[in-house]
Structure formats: structure tokens, C-alpha cells
Amino acid sequence: MENGRACHRADRDVEASLLPLDAHVAAATGAPTSLSWTGAVTAFDGLSGLGVVEAASGERFAFHCTSLVDGSRHIDAGRTVSFRLRPGHLGRFEAVNLGTVDEVAGEVSAAKFGRRE
């Protein structure tokens, strides 16, 4: 900072990235770009609401019970789930929008045909 103002160097061109969030996630994790991931819940603590999901690629991501799609705030370890990633605390990615593969498929088919189940 110079004179209490942010310093910008004219000799350096700085541009904001225009990639969508999923592309940033893919670049940071080295995984292929996709909107949803699949994996299995490896651990879940009902008291704290914290859990861990392991993606099919072997990467592990933390999640909180408020990220469950069905609103139940509990999920059993070993369940196969579909999820998305978002930037979390300390520069780590966390899993959000977790739903069992059957629940997610049911929502898609209901939305496709314009009805609720």
C-alpha cells in the first residue's frame, strides 16, 4: 500500500478468471469437470453433524448434516451418494447437496415429467 491506498502496478496485467466454479474445483483437485460427483459416506457423527464422503476417485471431502438434500440431518455410513463441491474453510473443498443416488434420480425424473412424487 502506498499512501493508504491499494497499490496497482501498471506493468502487470491482472485479470479475474471467468471459469465457472466447477472448472475451478476440477483444476484444484485434478478431477474431471462435472456438476455432480458420486461416492460413499465413510463416516458420520450424529452429535456434531459432521461427516466424510469418499468420491469414486478416492478423494475425501467433509460435509455437514445441513448439506443433506432430504433434510433429515442423518445419514448412515456406507450409503452411496451424489454431491457437489464448494470452497470451504481453510481452502479445502466440502461436499454439499448430498443425496442418495436413488433420491437424486427420483427428483430428476419427477422434474423431467413435471410432477412431484
N, C-alpha and C positions, 0 to 999 in steps of 0.2 A: 504494500500500500504506500502510496505517495500522497502526502498532504491530506491524509484522512479519506482518500478516495481509492476505489479499486483501481489497480494498475492494469492496463491492457497494452500489450506490446503490439505495435503496428506491423512488425516484421514477421509475426506469427499468425497464421490464419487458423482460427479455431471454429469448428462447425459442430453443431449438435447432430447427433446421429438420428436418422429418420427411420431406423429399423423398428418394426413392431416388437413388443415385449417378448413374444415367443422366440423371435430371432435372437434377441439378447440372451435369453436363457439358454438357447441352443449353443450359442457361441461361448458362453461362460462354462457350461458343463461339458461341452464336446459331444452332446447328444444330438440326434437329428431333430430338426424343427417339426413340431407337431403341436396341435392345440391341446390334446389330452394325452395323458400318459396312463399306462396300466401298471399295476404292481400288486403287492400283497402287504397287508398290515403285519408288521413283525412284532410290534409291542404297543400296548395301550394301557395307561394308568388312569383309571376312572376317577381317582381322587383329585389329581391335578388337571385332568383333561388333556394331557399331552400324550402323543403317540409318535410312532415312526412307521413310515411306509417305505418299502424297498421296491424300486422300479424294476421292470423286467431287465433293464440293462445292468442292474446290480447297485445302482446309486441309492443312497438312503436320504430321505427328506423328513423333517419333523413336521407335525401338524398339531392343531388344537381342535378340541371337540366341537367348537363353533364352526369349523370348516366342513362338517358333515352335511351333506345335501338333505338328508331326511329329517334333520332337526332333532334326532334322538339323543345326541350328546354321548353316545356309547357305541363302540364297535368292537367286535371280537377279533383277537389276533388270528391271523391266518386267512382272513377274508380277502378275496380278490376285489380290487377297487380300481376305479378310473379317477384321475385327478388332474389338476392343472398346477402350474408353479407360479409363484410370485416372489419378488425380492422380500426377504425378511430381515430380522435383526442381525447385526454384525456381518453384513454382506453375504449371508447364506440365503439359499432359496428354501421356501417352505411350500408344502403341499396344501392346496385349497380346493374347494368344491369336490370333496371326496364323496363318492357314491359307489355302491356295489355295482358291478358290471350289469347285473340284471335290472337294477333300478334305473341306471342311465339309459339302457336300451329301451325300457318301458316309456321313459319320458320322451325319447326321440320318436318312437313310433306313435305315441299319442299326439305329439305336436305335428307330426307329419300328416296325420289324417284329421286334424282339427278337433280332437275330442280329449277329454280328460278321463283318466282311469282312477 
